[in-house]
Amino acid sequence: MAPVTSFQPDSPSDAPCEPLLALRSPVNRLSYDYWKQKRGGRPMPARSDIDPAEIVKILPHVFLLDVRQAPLDFRYRLIGTKMDEHMLGRYTGLWMSQIPHQKAPSRIWANCRKVALEGRPLSGDTPYIGKGSEFLSTEDLILPLSDDGETVQMLFVTVGFV
């Protein structure tokens, strides 16, 4: 699969929050292509559009975060096995605001906030804080999910380690 080198929106509402990175991670390229396919002509796909059986290759790298709008917060609903082995603790069921290095004003919080409020994809390099000393940063891809096409209820996140 060819890397995503630049994002060309089909319409102004299709534009990402920020220019997407080159998406060096094959996992993130697959995730982005899958999200676009599931989205179809809508601003974003719904959670029910995501079928784990269709994303077996990337599932170990996936986070699903519930979005609570008021007050804004993100709860770890699902953590892929690859992600879980690199995290500092067991985060399933926890809100990001409960995790000292992830709560506001951390970079991951700010990126999730931006996607939750704008409903558009975002990729970024986030400093790595975890068990593996061989990694310097992560390439994160945060993709919005919405049942009504307007309010983001969940974030579909994949991570590549650098």
N, C-alpha and C positions, 0 to 999 in steps of 0.2 A: 504494500500500500504506500502511495506517495505521501510525503509529509505535507501537512497543512502549512503552507508558507505565507499565505496572506488570506484574510477573511474578506470575501466579497459579498456584502449583504444583498439580498434580493429586493429588500425595501428598507426604508429608514428605520422601521421598528425592528428589523432583523439584525441591526448592528450590535456587536457585543458591547459590554460596559467599557472596555478598554480594547485596544488592538490585541488580538490573540497572539500569543507567542508562536514561534515556529512549531511548537508542539514536538519537541525532540523525542518525547517518550512515545513508543508505539502504543502503549496502553491508552494514553490520552488521545492519540489520533483515532484509535478505534472507538473510544467513548464518544468523541465529538461527532464522528460520522454516524454512529448509532443514534445519538440524540437527535441529530438533524433528520435522519430517516424517520424516527418515531414522531417527530414534531409535525412533519408534513407541512401543510400551509398555515398551521397555527403558530402563535407566538412561542409556545413551548408545549412539550408533551405533558400528559398526566402521569402520575405514578403508576396507574394501571396499565399504561402503555409499555412499561419496562418489564421485560420478561427475563428473569434470571437464566433460563435455559438458552436464551439467545446470546448471552454475554459471558459464557463460561470462561473464556480466556481472560477477561478483565475483572471478573467478579472478586478475585482475591485483592484487588487494588481499589475496591469501591467503598465509599462511605455513603450512607443515606442519612441525611440530617432532616429532622422535622423542623419546620420554621414556626415559631410562635411570634405573631406580629406585635402584640402589646402585652408587656414590654418585650421588645425584640430579643429573641434568644434562639439557640439552635441545640436540638437534642439529638444525640447519637442514637439512631434507630438501628442501623446495621453497620458493622465494621467487617470488611473483608479480612480473610486470614492473613494475608501479607501485611496489611495495615496493622492489624492487631499485634503481630509479632514485633513491630517496630515502635509501638507506643509505650509511653512511660507507665501506663496503668491500664486498667479495664474501664473503658469509657462508655460502653453500651448502657443506655438509659440516662446518662448524665447530660446536663445542660452545659454548653460551652462556658457559661458564666460561672460554673462551679470549678473550672479547671484553671488554676492560676496563670499558666503561661498561654492560655488560649482566650481568656475573657478579654473584653474591651479594655484597652485599645490595641490589642495585638493585631498583627497583619492579617492572620487568618480570619479573625473576627471581622475586621474591616472589609475584607474581600467577600465574605459570606453576606455581610450586611448589604453591600453594594448590589450583589446579585438578587438578594431577597427583595430589595426595594425597587430595583430597575427591571427585574425579570429578564435579564440578558446574560449570556455566558461571560465568563471571566477566566483567564488563565494568569498564573503568576508564579514567580519563584519565591518560595517561603523558606526562611532559615530552618534547618532541620533541628528539632529537639526531640531526641528519642534514644533508643538503646544502641543503635549502630553508629559507631564512631567513624566508619568508613564513608558516611554520607555527609556532604556539606549543606545541601539544600534539597528541596523537593520542587518538582514542577507540578503545580496543582491545576486542575481543570474543574471549575464549579459551574454546574449546569442547572438551571431552574426547572422545576416541575410544578404544574398547576392543573387542578381539576376544572377550573372555570376559564382558564386562558388569561387571567388577569392577576389574581393573587397567588403569589408563590407560597405553596404549602410545604414543599420539600426541596432539598438540594441534593442533586446527584453529583457526587464528587469522585474523581479518580486522581491518583497520585503516582507520579514516577519519581524515583529516587535518583539523585545526581551525586 
